[in-house]
Amino acid sequence: MGDNNYAKELDVAVRVVHMACSLCQRVQEGLVSSTSNDHVKSKDDDSLVTVADWSVQATVSLMLSESFSNQKVSIVAEEDVQTLSKSDSVGLLTAVVNTVNECLAEAPKYGFQSPKEALGTSQILEAISRCNSTGGRNGRHWVLDPVDGTLGFVRGDQYAVALALIEEGKVVIGVLGCPNYPQKKEWLNHHHHHQSYQSMPKMSDTSDTWEKGCVLYAQKGSGEAWMQPLIHGNKKHTWSSSAQRVLVSAIDDPALATFCEPVEKANTNHSFTAGVAHSMGLKKQPLRVHSMVKYAAIARGDAEIFMKFAQSGYKEKIWDHAAGVIIVEEAGGVVTDAGGHPLDFSRGLYLEGLDRGIVACSGTTLHEKLIGSVYASWESSNL
């Protein structure tokens, strides 16, 4: 783990992400079981992911504040509390309060203290609204994306809980919880054939073929990235026993490389990335994965390349990338903008000054080829 300044921060961050993943899974079980609570079943299935979003944000905010009570904890996060305080959100708010309290009751399993008594609505709203930092280049900021990949979450597919620590404008810790990321990558493509969650192979206690879920984490400058399986059942959280090191793939021939891209058309310019892939000589079927799990796929060696070129006018947010970028880098990979410059996390909520898009690769050889192909395709496209 490295014996430098961030040992406690990393330890707390990993444990709180495990806790958040468990919360998400509980909400998701409510989504797929027909007997789920009525207060969550609303007109659109977005309400469930909303419950997960706000509940994770409240829980992470509470645990970080408790763990670092000697410092003013600054948290940059996606959800803002306004919508939850509206009068038509009463059912959602009740669900959030219940979900957070259920999760906090299990805090000791993750090495945190449970509150003496259940928290009330105002305390939970307050915890959510404390996450109002705008980051920047001074001081310490925790950066949270409570549920990245809304559609993945709703479909029982890939989604992530992402927590990073930025100090003086640099990402120093990244933790990425991937509750549906199988230990064996062959299962990743399972969803192309079956849209429904029910069709996933069921996990049986004896078999590890379908061990679902992992948490990846890294600390800047350590040159190491690690993965732990999600805690299932009543196992208590122990650090080292279950952690294994992850490394990027050694493949540097584009013809053998796997390219990972967003599922949603809106999230990237698929025709442009297809042109780049062709120009670079990528032959394999792209792996379409929701959310920041794409960074996990690169860090673990399940794919070699990820690129994202958003529609013009879209600004990339720091919480969609911070944790994934540092994990890929410490696992041996390279992440830059399309001009080859490092991403700048010091400029507030957005990755300002981004050259066209974001590219992540398992190594420098592929990265150079990719940047070259981006330039060539850019010239010939009219983006």
Secondary structure, 3 states (H helix, E strand, C coil): CCCCCCHHHHHHHHHHHHHHHHHHHHHHHHHHCCCCCCCCCCCCCHHHHHHHHHHHHHHHHHHHHHHCCCCCCCEEECCCCHHHHCHHHHHHHHHHHHHHHHHHHCHHHHCCCCCCCCCCHHHHHHHHHCCECCCCCCCEEEEEEEEECHHHHHCCCCCEEEEEEEECCEEEEEEEEEEEEECCHHHHHHHHCCCCHHHCCCCCCCCCCCCEEEEEEEECCCCCEEEEECCCCCCCCCCHHHCEEECCCCCCCHHHCCEEECCCHHHCCHHHHHHHHHHHCCCCCCEECCCCHHHHHHHHCCCCEEEECCCCCCCCEHHHCHHHHHHHHHCCCEEEECCCCCCCCCCCCECCCCCCCEEEECCHHHHHHHHHHHHHHHHHCCC
